[in-house]
Amino acid sequence: MVRKFFNAIFRDFWLKLLSIAIALLIWYGLARDPVAEVAFNVPIEFRHPPDNLEYSVSSAGDPNKHDLIPTAEIRVRGPERILRQLTYANIHPVLDLQNAGIGEKTYTLAPKNIQLPPEIEVVRVIPSQLHINFDKRAYRLVDVRPRVLGTFASGYRIAQVKTQPEKIEIVGPAHRVQLIDSVLTDPVDATGVIGTMTFNTTAHVGDPLVRAVNPETIRVTVITEKSFSKIEAP
């Protein structure tokens, strides 16, 4: 019995000894791996956004301004060798918007909301809270107003300006969509136009939280005519 015990221990003795040495070296390397901290600015991910609602994040200190792409500064701590390999793609601050309704709501962005690789811990999250506004999604048809600039040929003036399409549909938070009656095109330089000329341009909605349903090229047609001075009778 004793002989079998010793045979079991000393069988492949050098191989076992090598395995133990490798394990000790790995443990020693990990134990000596210095701990470091680093900060990342990453976009916040929103899960389960509510249907038929528009939402926007209020900027810090100003409820009237909104962050179009809200980000968070995530300060993390861990072994330096792992932090060297860490990228923005490995860090995911996540907020669940499920069951949100119309109105304002404050969400806490805590370390538990940050998805990270193992061995990495969250030290600090800035901002720690997000104030989100929810509003009903609204649609509206609005006029397209052309902007025409330039110096016309001597003796000519603008007779007519047409846009195609004349209206576009916009969508966004209801309370902001209601404030928009028309959209402007980007400036069209009609310098030197004699007769008729058509320009391709884009409509600018103006409100960053409101957008065109189907963004398309706007055709602005400028028609000029001769201007006749009225001659007084002698």
Backbone as CSV, one residue per row, in Angstrom:
resi,resn,N_x,N_y,N_z,CA_x,CA_y,CA_z,C_x,C_y,C_z
1,MET,0.830,-1.207,0.000,0.000,0.000,0.000,0.867,1.261,0.000
2,VAL,1.885,1.234,0.906,2.784,2.385,0.990,3.530,2.572,-0.320
3,ARG,3.921,1.437,-0.911,4.650,1.499,-2.177,3.803,2.136,-3.272
4,LYS,2.525,1.768,-3.318,1.626,2.357,-4.324,1.488,3.866,-4.096
5,PHE,1.434,4.266,-2.810,1.310,5.693,-2.482,2.511,6.480,-3.005
6,PHE,3.716,5.970,-2.742,4.926,6.649,-3.211,5.030,6.631,-4.729
7,ASN,4.599,5.519,-5.325,4.612,5.459,-6.794,3.698,6.525,-7.398
8,ALA,2.559,6.721,-6.758,1.618,7.726,-7.256,2.193,9.137,-7.140
9,ILE,2.938,9.374,-6.040,3.501,10.706,-5.827,4.656,10.982,-6.779
10,PHE,5.556,9.987,-6.913,6.784,10.230,-7.662,6.704,9.844,-9.137
11,ARG,5.554,9.307,-9.573,5.411,9.024,-11.000,5.395,10.341,-11.775
12,ASP,6.150,10.453,-12.801,6.272,11.691,-13.591,6.651,12.867,-12.679
13,PHE,7.577,12.633,-11.783,7.933,13.628,-10.776,8.371,14.955,-11.394
14,TRP,9.249,14.897,-12.398,9.773,16.136,-12.982,8.690,16.918,-13.729
15,LEU,7.758,16.203,-14.331,6.659,16.881,-15.013,5.762,17.603,-14.008
16,LYS,5.505,16.924,-12.887,4.691,17.560,-11.847,5.412,18.765,-11.257
17,LEU,6.728,18.608,-11.048,7.506,19.715,-10.499,7.501,20.913,-11.434
18,LEU,7.591,20.644,-12.748,7.546,21.732,-13.725,6.199,22.438,-13.699
19,SER,5.128,21.680,-13.564,3.791,22.266,-13.504,3.639,23.177,-12.290
20,ILE,4.175,22.716,-11.155,4.104,23.535,-9.941,4.909,24.817,-10.116
21,ALA,6.092,24.709,-10.746,6.935,25.893,-10.953,6.234,26.910,-11.847
22,ILE,5.588,26.410,-12.915,4.869,27.322,-13.815,3.729,28.013,-13.075
23,ALA,2.997,27.256,-12.262,1.887,27.834,-11.502,2.386,28.906,-10.545
24,LEU,3.515,28.643,-9.881,4.085,29.627,-8.960,4.533,30.889,-9.684
25,LEU,5.095,30.721,-10.879,5.524,31.884,-11.650,4.323,32.732,-12.078
26,ILE,3.258,32.072,-12.486,2.047,32.821,-12.882,1.482,33.561,-11.683
27,TRP,1.390,32.869,-10.538,0.870,33.517,-9.333,1.744,34.695,-8.931
28,TYR,3.046,34.499,-9.018,3.979,35.570,-8.647,3.831,36.771,-9.573
29,GLY,3.632,36.480,-10.865,3.463,37.570,-11.821,2.188,38.355,-11.568
30,LEU,1.127,37.627,-11.241,-0.142,38.311,-10.959,-0.051,39.107,-9.666
31,ALA,0.621,38.527,-8.681,0.725,39.210,-7.391,1.527,40.497,-7.513
32,ARG,2.505,40.519,-8.416,3.350,41.696,-8.594,2.764,42.698,-9.590
33,ASP,1.679,42.317,-10.294,1.089,43.197,-11.306,0.536,44.447,-10.627
34,PRO,1.075,45.619,-10.895,0.602,46.827,-10.201,-0.827,47.185,-10.588
35,VAL,-1.520,47.784,-9.646,-2.898,48.241,-9.873,-2.855,49.666,-10.398
36,ALA,-3.660,49.944,-11.419,-3.685,51.279,-12.027,-5.132,51.736,-12.198
37,GLU,-5.287,53.040,-12.460,-6.600,53.622,-12.732,-6.547,54.381,-14.050
38,VAL,-7.656,54.370,-14.765,-7.744,55.112,-16.018,-9.199,55.514,-16.234
39,ALA,-9.425,56.607,-16.972,-10.776,57.108,-17.222,-11.086,57.021,-18.714
40,PHE,-12.332,56.694,-19.016,-12.817,56.628,-20.393,-14.104,57.444,-20.505
41,ASN,-14.229,58.199,-21.604,-15.490,58.856,-21.925,-16.189,58.026,-22.997
42,VAL,-17.326,57.444,-22.648,-18.013,56.530,-23.564,-19.487,56.902,-23.672
43,PRO,-20.120,56.631,-24.828,-21.552,56.897,-24.983,-22.379,56.003,-24.064
44,ILE,-23.469,56.563,-23.560,-24.377,55.804,-22.698,-25.361,55.032,-23.580
45,GLU,-25.554,53.769,-23.277,-26.473,52.930,-24.040,-27.833,52.898,-23.352
46,PHE,-28.889,53.030,-24.155,-30.250,52.991,-23.628,-30.926,51.715,-24.105
47,ARG,-31.377,50.909,-23.167,-32.053,49.662,-23.491,-33.570,49.830,-23.342
48,HIS,-34.321,49.112,-24.173,-35.787,49.106,-24.139,-36.385,50.515,-24.199
49,PRO,-36.038,51.309,-25.223,-36.642,52.640,-25.350,-38.157,52.515,-25.555
50,PRO,-38.954,53.407,-24.960,-40.416,53.300,-25.051,-40.914,53.554,-26.470
51,ASP,-41.943,52.810,-26.865,-42.547,52.992,-28.183,-43.339,54.301,-28.220
52,ASN,-43.271,54.964,-29.376,-44.049,56.187,-29.635,-43.708,57.346,-28.705
53,LEU,-42.559,57.272,-28.056,-42.110,58.390,-27.221,-40.732,58.846,-27.686
54,GLU,-40.509,60.155,-27.598,-39.200,60.735,-27.864,-38.563,61.062,-26.510
55,TYR,-37.264,60.857,-26.390,-36.599,61.170,-25.129,-35.302,61.925,-25.388
56,SER,-34.951,62.783,-24.441,-33.726,63.572,-24.549,-33.156,63.771,-23.158
57,VAL,-31.830,63.891,-23.088,-31.129,64.027,-21.814,-30.780,65.488,-21.588
58,SER,-31.208,66.039,-20.467,-30.909,67.428,-20.140,-29.437,67.581,-19.812
59,SER,-28.839,68.664,-20.315,-27.438,68.938,-20.008,-27.290,69.316,-18.549
60,ALA,-26.133,69.043,-18.001,-25.880,69.349,-16.593,-26.006,70.843,-16.347
61,GLY,-26.846,71.195,-15.384,-26.987,72.598,-14.984,-27.902,73.430,-15.863
62,ASP,-28.411,72.876,-16.960,-29.282,73.657,-17.830,-30.362,72.743,-18.401
63,PRO,-31.576,72.752,-17.815,-32.644,71.869,-18.266,-33.159,72.198,-19.651
64,ASN,-32.816,73.389,-20.175,-33.300,73.782,-21.500,-32.382,73.315,-22.621
65,LYS,-31.194,72.831,-22.271,-30.277,72.304,-23.269,-30.226,70.784,-23.148
66,HIS,-29.945,70.137,-24.271,-29.987,68.682,-24.278,-28.728,68.111,-24.925
67,ASP,-28.272,67.009,-24.362,-27.132,66.294,-24.923,-27.630,65.356,-26.007
68,LEU,-27.188,65.596,-27.247,-27.648,64.758,-28.350,-27.047,63.361,-28.254
69,ILE,-25.781,63.285,-27.843,-25.133,61.987,-27.657,-24.579,61.978,-26.234
70,PRO,-25.391,61.626,-25.244,-24.932,61.671,-23.856,-23.798,60.687,-23.603
71,THR,-22.785,61.160,-22.905,-21.636,60.311,-22.570,-21.408,60.345,-21.064
72,ALA,-20.619,59.391,-20.603,-20.258,59.327,-19.185,-18.758,59.101,-19.069
73,GLU,-18.170,59.717,-18.049,-16.761,59.451,-17.744,-16.713,58.299,-16.750
74,ILE,-16.126,57.205,-17.180,-16.033,56.021,-16.336,-14.581,55.850,-15.898
75,ARG,-14.325,55.995,-14.589,-12.976,55.756,-14.062,-12.934,54.350,-13.495
76,VAL,-11.987,53.559,-13.994,-11.909,52.155,-13.597,-10.539,51.849,-12.999
77,ARG,-10.490,50.764,-12.210,-9.248,50.336,-11.567,-9.073,48.835,-11.789
78,GLY,-7.807,48.428,-11.972,-7.532,47.016,-12.157,-6.068,46.776,-12.445
79,PRO,-5.693,45.520,-12.695,-4.294,45.209,-13.020,-3.842,45.990,-14.252
80,GLU,-2.655,46.542,-14.164,-2.158,47.390,-15.248,-2.090,46.648,-16.576
81,ARG,-1.735,45.376,-16.547,-1.609,44.608,-17.788,-2.957,44.476,-18.495
82,ILE,-4.047,44.429,-17.717,-5.381,44.328,-18.317,-5.848,45.695,-18.804
83,LEU,-5.560,46.739,-18.014,-5.973,48.089,-18.410,-5.318,48.509,-19.721
84,ARG,-4.110,48.025,-19.981,-3.435,48.380,-21.227,-4.212,47.861,-22.442
85,GLN,-4.929,46.772,-22.260,-5.668,46.168,-23.363,-7.114,46.646,-23.425
86,LEU,-7.522,47.418,-22.426,-8.912,47.870,-22.347,-9.166,48.971,-23.368
87,THR,-10.300,48.901,-24.071,-10.692,49.918,-25.045,-12.117,50.372,-24.757
88,TYR,-12.551,51.397,-25.479,-13.910,51.917,-25.309,-14.951,50.843,-25.606
89,ALA,-14.612,49.924,-26.499,-15.563,48.878,-26.885,-15.828,47.895,-25.757
90,ASN,-14.958,47.889,-24.717,-15.118,46.953,-23.603,-15.931,47.535,-22.457
91,ILE,-16.304,48.821,-22.554,-16.987,49.495,-21.447,-18.375,49.922,-21.917
92,HIS,-19.400,49.482,-21.186,-20.776,49.745,-21.618,-21.616,50.271,-20.452
93,PRO,-21.759,51.617,-20.332,-22.723,52.148,-19.362,-24.136,51.992,-19.924
94,VAL,-24.992,51.293,-19.204,-26.311,50.921,-19.729,-27.411,51.412,-18.791
95,LEU,-28.442,52.050,-19.379,-29.646,52.426,-18.635,-30.854,51.761,-19.285
96,ASP,-31.726,51.209,-18.463,-32.930,50.541,-18.947,-34.102,51.523,-18.870
97,LEU,-34.699,51.847,-20.021,-35.808,52.812,-20.076,-37.169,52.123,-20.108
98,GLN,-37.202,50.850,-19.809,-38.465,50.119,-19.866,-39.483,50.721,-18.900
99,ASN,-40.730,50.772,-19.346,-41.868,51.274,-18.551,-41.830,52.784,-18.326
100,ALA,-41.005,53.520,-19.071,-40.994,54.983,-18.940,-42.266,55.570,-19.545
101,GLY,-42.734,56.687,-18.992,-43.927,57.361,-19.493,-43.650,58.820,-19.764
102,ILE,-44.654,59.538,-20.277,-44.498,60.952,-20.600,-44.171,61.741,-19.326
103,GLY,-43.178,62.612,-19.428,-42.775,63.427,-18.292,-41.274,63.393,-18.101
104,GLU,-40.823,63.790,-16.920,-39.401,63.851,-16.599,-39.055,62.781,-15.573
105,LYS,-37.879,62.196,-15.734,-37.457,61.161,-14.796,-35.941,61.201,-14.640
106,THR,-35.493,60.997,-13.409,-34.063,60.972,-13.119,-33.605,59.527,-12.937
107,TYR,-32.537,59.178,-13.646,-31.971,57.838,-13.574,-30.590,57.911,-12.923
108,THR,-30.291,56.931,-12.089,-28.983,56.850,-11.452,-28.064,55.966,-12.283
109,LEU,-26.895,56.494,-12.572,-25.887,55.750,-13.327,-24.836,55.270,-12.327
110,ALA,-25.056,54.072,-11.786,-24.199,53.518,-10.739,-23.215,52.507,-11.327
111,PRO,-22.204,52.111,-10.537,-21.266,51.097,-11.030,-21.947,49.820,-11.519
112,LYS,-23.086,49.464,-10.935,-23.780,48.245,-11.364,-24.331,48.378,-12.785
113,ASN,-24.434,49.621,-13.289,-24.923,49.838,-14.653,-23.803,49.768,-15.686
114,ILE,-22.575,49.556,-15.232,-21.430,49.543,-16.138,-20.998,48.099,-16.398
115,GLN,-21.044,47.691,-17.646,-20.590,46.353,-18.015,-19.102,46.402,-18.352
116,LEU,-18.315,45.579,-17.620,-16.859,45.598,-17.751,-16.311,44.176,-17.800
117,PRO,-15.077,44.026,-18.289,-14.423,42.716,-18.233,-14.142,42.325,-16.778
118,PRO,-13.930,41.033,-16.506,-13.574,40.596,-15.143,-12.267,41.265,-14.691
119,GLU,-12.113,41.356,-13.384,-10.917,41.907,-12.739,-10.853,43.431,-12.802
120,ILE,-11.834,44.066,-13.423,-11.870,45.529,-13.495,-13.038,46.022,-12.644
121,GLU,-12.787,47.050,-11.819,-13.855,47.617,-11.007,-14.041,49.097,-11.320
122,VAL,-15.262,49.565,-11.115,-15.587,50.970,-11.355,-15.275,51.787,-10.115
123,VAL,-14.522,52.862,-10.301,-14.171,53.746,-9.197,-15.148,54.916,-9.105
124,ARG,-15.492,55.487,-10.288,-16.348,56.668,-10.289,-17.065,56.781,-11.620
125,VAL,-18.296,57.307,-11.579,-19.082,57.547,-12.793,-19.538,59.002,-12.780
126,ILE,-19.241,59.725,-13.850,-19.670,61.125,-13.979,-20.386,61.294,-15.323
127,PRO,-21.664,61.720,-15.340,-22.483,62.085,-14.177,-23.025,60.838,-13.474
128,SER,-23.366,61.006,-12.209,-23.926,59.890,-11.457,-25.429,59.761,-11.691
129,GLN,-26.037,60.832,-12.229,-27.468,60.807,-12.530,-27.726,61.455,-13.882
130,LEU,-28.783,61.011,-14.555,-29.223,61.599,-15.817,-30.683,62.004,-15.687
131,HIS,-30.980,63.228,-16.144,-32.359,63.717,-16.140,-32.892,63.598,-17.570
132,ILE,-33.892,62.754,-17.765,-34.389,62.456,-19.106,-35.827,62.938,-19.254
133,ASN,-36.083,63.628,-20.379,-37.428,64.113,-20.697,-38.068,63.190,-21.721
134,PHE,-39.288,62.759,-21.433,-40.046,61.908,-22.344,-41.263,62.678,-22.842
135,ASP,-41.496,62.627,-24.154,-42.649,63.319,-24.739,-43.215,62.461,-25.865
136,LYS,-44.485,62.672,-26.144,-45.135,61.934,-27.224,-44.503,62.292,-28.564
137,ARG,-44.321,61.308,-29.429,-43.775,61.545,-30.767,-44.868,62.144,-31.648
138,ALA,-44.539,63.277,-32.292,-45.530,63.974,-33.124,-44.980,64.198,-34.523
139,TYR,-45.898,64.251,-35.489,-45.558,64.498,-36.888,-46.287,65.758,-37.349
140,ARG,-45.657,66.465,-38.316,-46.293,67.677,-38.835,-45.740,68.014,-40.210
141,LEU,-46.637,68.476,-41.110,-46.219,68.974,-42.416,-45.940,70.469,-42.301
142,VAL,-44.764,70.898,-42.746,-44.406,72.316,-42.653,-43.924,72.815,-44.013
143,ASP,-44.025,74.129,-44.208,-43.589,74.746,-45.465,-42.066,74.773,-45.560
144,VAL,-41.589,74.704,-46.793,-40.163,74.875,-47.073,-39.951,76.290,-47.586
145,ARG,-39.149,77.074,-46.885,-38.880,78.455,-47.266,-37.474,78.557,-47.844
146,PRO,-37.361,78.993,-49.093,-36.030,79.086,-49.713,-35.290,80.347,-49.284
147,ARG,-33.963,80.235,-49.210,-33.117,81.402,-48.965,-32.265,81.617,-50.214
148,VAL,-32.455,82.758,-50.859,-31.751,83.066,-52.103,-30.867,84.284,-51.876
149,LEU,-29.582,84.139,-52.186,-28.607,85.215,-52.036,-27.970,85.495,-53.389
150,GLY,-27.224,86.596,-53.445,-26.469,86.879,-54.657,-26.790,88.225,-55.267
151,THR,-25.973,88.604,-56.243,-26.151,89.857,-56.977,-26.626,89.522,-58.379
152,PHE,-27.729,90.118,-58.759,-28.319,89.785,-60.054,-27.767,90.703,-61.153
153,ALA,-27.873,90.197,-62.358,-27.402,90.966,-63.512,-28.127,92.303,-63.576
154,SER,-27.401,93.288,-64.075,-27.976,94.629,-64.161,-29.280,94.598,-64.957
155,GLY,-30.298,95.185,-64.361,-31.586,95.260,-65.043,-32.483,94.065,-64.788
156,TYR,-32.043,93.131,-63.914,-32.864,91.951,-63.605,-33.221,91.909,-62.119
157,ARG,-34.329,91.286,-61.858,-34.791,91.100,-60.487,-35.465,89.726,-60.381
158,ILE,-35.675,89.300,-59.130,-36.349,88.011,-58.922,-37.834,88.172,-59.212
159,ALA,-38.330,87.314,-60.071,-39.765,87.303,-60.364,-40.488,86.276,-59.507
160,GLN,-39.831,85.125,-59.294,-40.488,84.049,-58.542,-39.440,83.043,-58.065
161,VAL,-39.692,82.460,-56.920,-38.850,81.383,-56.394,-39.764,80.220,-56.009
162,LYS,-39.449,79.045,-56.523,-40.251,77.856,-56.237,-39.387,76.802,-55.547
163,THR,-40.030,76.000,-54.714,-39.340,74.865,-54.090,-40.081,73.574,-54.414
164,GLN,-39.328,72.525,-54.565,-39.902,71.205,-54.791,-39.162,70.190,-53.912
165,PRO,-39.834,69.622,-52.917,-41.242,69.801,-52.568,-41.500,71.130,-51.855
166,GLU,-42.775,71.513,-51.808,-43.142,72.750,-51.126,-43.273,72.542,-49.622
167,LYS,-43.505,71.283,-49.197,-43.639,70.953,-47.785,-42.862,69.680,-47.478
168,ILE,-42.415,69.547,-46.252,-41.816,68.295,-45.800,-42.442,67.917,-44.462
169,GLU,-42.336,66.635,-44.113,-42.884,66.160,-42.842,-41.761,66.056,-41.822
170,ILE,-42.024,66.586,-40.639,-41.033,66.524,-39.570,-41.576,65.679,-38.419
171,VAL,-40.673,65.197,-37.574,-41.069,64.366,-36.438,-40.151,64.682,-35.269
172,GLY,-40.692,64.574,-34.057,-39.908,64.844,-32.859,-40.810,64.938,-31.651
173,PRO,-40.286,65.416,-30.511,-41.117,65.601,-29.323,-42.254,66.576,-29.623
174,ALA,-43.464,66.225,-29.200,-44.658,66.993,-29.566,-44.532,68.471,-29.226
175,HIS,-44.028,68.800,-28.029,-43.994,70.208,-27.626,-43.001,71.019,-28.453
176,ARG,-42.025,70.364,-29.080,-41.067,71.084,-29.921,-41.530,71.128,-31.371
177,VAL,-42.172,70.075,-31.823,-42.702,70.060,-33.190,-43.755,71.155,-33.365
178,GLN,-44.568,71.387,-32.342,-45.630,72.394,-32.427,-45.084,73.808,-32.615
179,LEU,-43.834,74.033,-32.269,-43.240,75.366,-32.381,-42.692,75.652,-33.776
180,ILE,-42.680,74.658,-34.658,-42.077,74.816,-35.983,-43.164,74.904,-37.043
181,ASP,-43.236,76.038,-37.742,-44.210,76.237,-38.817,-43.589,76.050,-40.198
182,SER,-42.266,76.225,-40.279,-41.598,76.110,-41.570,-40.126,75.785,-41.348
183,VAL,-39.480,75.344,-42.416,-38.038,75.082,-42.376,-37.375,75.883,-43.490
184,LEU,-36.132,76.282,-43.266,-35.391,77.056,-44.249,-34.435,76.154,-45.024
185,THR,-34.207,76.505,-46.275,-33.181,75.799,-47.032,-31.823,76.424,-46.734
186,ASP,-30.787,75.701,-47.046,-29.463,76.309,-47.016,-29.419,77.405,-48.076
187,PRO,-28.574,78.430,-47.889,-28.553,79.534,-48.848,-28.226,79.076,-50.271
188,VAL,-28.924,79.649,-51.222,-28.688,79.392,-52.647,-28.112,80.659,-53.264
189,ASP,-26.959,80.546,-53.904,-26.315,81.698,-54.533,-26.785,81.801,-55.982
190,ALA,-27.655,82.786,-56.225,-28.226,82.961,-57.560,-27.566,84.114,-58.319
191,THR,-26.326,84.418,-57.968,-25.614,85.510,-58.634,-25.567,85.289,-60.147
192,GLY,-25.970,86.326,-60.887,-25.868,86.292,-62.343,-26.945,85.509,-63.065
193,VAL,-27.949,85.019,-62.350,-29.007,84.234,-63.007,-29.836,85.131,-63.927
194,ILE,-29.950,84.693,-65.164,-30.817,85.371,-66.127,-31.814,84.341,-66.636
195,GLY,-33.088,84.605,-66.398,-34.115,83.642,-66.799,-34.417,82.697,-65.653
196,THR,-34.231,81.402,-65.885,-34.589,80.381,-64.888,-33.395,79.466,-64.609
197,MET,-33.184,79.181,-63.335,-32.123,78.239,-62.946,-32.577,77.500,-61.694
198,THR,-32.266,76.189,-61.640,-32.655,75.349,-60.505,-31.414,74.892,-59.737
199,PHE,-31.510,74.945,-58.425,-30.411,74.554,-57.539,-30.874,73.420,-56.626
200,ASN,-29.964,72.527,-56.312,-30.237,71.465,-55.338,-29.636,71.849,-53.995
201,THR,-30.448,71.754,-52.954,-29.974,72.137,-51.631,-30.654,71.267,-50.580
202,THR,-30.526,71.654,-49.317,-31.053,70.871,-48.203,-31.858,71.764,-47.281
203,ALA,-32.901,71.199,-46.699,-33.710,71.933,-45.725,-33.107,71.763,-44.334
204,HIS,-33.056,72.854,-43.586,-32.497,72.847,-42.234,-33.631,73.028,-41.237
205,VAL,-33.891,71.993,-40.417,-35.025,72.043,-39.490,-34.789,73.068,-38.393
206,GLY,-33.575,73.151,-37.885,-33.272,74.177,-36.885,-33.254,73.673,-35.460
207,ASP,-34.131,72.745,-35.110,-34.175,72.177,-33.764,-33.451,70.834,-33.782
208,PRO,-32.416,70.659,-32.966,-31.652,69.406,-33.004,-32.452,68.186,-32.582
209,LEU,-33.579,68.392,-31.890,-34.390,67.262,-31.448,-35.511,66.922,-32.432
210,VAL,-35.616,67.723,-33.502,-36.643,67.484,-34.529,-35.928,67.169,-35.835
211,ARG,-36.475,66.264,-36.607,-35.823,65.820,-37.841,-36.855,65.618,-38.940
212,ALA,-36.375,65.595,-40.182,-37.247,65.296,-41.320,-37.535,63.806,-41.349
213,VAL,-38.781,63.452,-41.642,-39.156,62.037,-41.705,-38.408,61.350,-42.844
214,ASN,-38.418,61.977,-44.006,-37.714,61.441,-45.173,-36.797,62.526,-45.727
215,PRO,-35.593,62.635,-45.225,-34.675,63.663,-45.732,-34.476,63.515,-47.232
216,GLU,-34.607,64.601,-47.946,-34.459,64.563,-49.396,-33.884,65.877,-49.895
217,THR,-33.416,65.857,-51.124,-32.879,67.062,-51.745,-34.016,68.018,-52.069
218,ILE,-33.802,69.289,-51.758,-34.786,70.327,-52.078,-34.334,71.042,-53.350
219,ARG,-35.220,71.113,-54.321,-34.922,71.809,-55.578,-35.500,73.219,-55.507
220,VAL,-34.610,74.200,-55.586,-35.035,75.612,-55.548,-34.866,76.193,-56.955
221,THR,-35.969,76.647,-57.518,-35.944,77.237,-58.856,-36.101,78.748,-58.752
222,VAL,-35.103,79.452,-59.268,-35.102,80.919,-59.232,-35.433,81.433,-60.639
223,ILE,-36.434,82.282,-60.730,-36.861,82.866,-62.010,-36.662,84.377,-61.931
224,THR,-35.871,84.907,-62.855,-35.649,86.359,-62.874,-36.307,86.965,-64.114
225,GLU,-36.529,88.273,-64.036,-37.109,88.990,-65.165,-36.492,90.379,-65.234
226,LYS,-36.635,91.006,-66.382,-36.120,92.365,-66.526,-36.965,93.308,-65.694
227,SER,-36.285,94.267,-65.099,-37.014,95.275,-64.307,-37.108,96.540,-65.147
228,PHE,-38.321,97.002,-65.381,-38.555,98.187,-66.204,-38.862,99.363,-65.315
229,SER,-38.058,100.434,-65.498,-38.315,101.665,-64.727,-39.488,102.408,-65.342
230,LYS,-40.316,102.963,-64.520,-41.471,103.707,-64.987,-41.015,105.073,-65.515
231,ILE,-41.330,105.365,-66.771,-40.940,106.630,-67.384,-42.070,107.637,-67.238
232,GLU,-41.725,108.748,-66.629,-42.749,109.751,-66.431,-42.987,110.528,-67.712
233,ALA,-44.253,110.899,-67.990,-44.616,111.695,-69.199,-44.113,113.107,-69.027
234,PRO,-43.604,113.687,-70.108,-43.109,115.070,-70.034,-44.250,116.029,-69.737
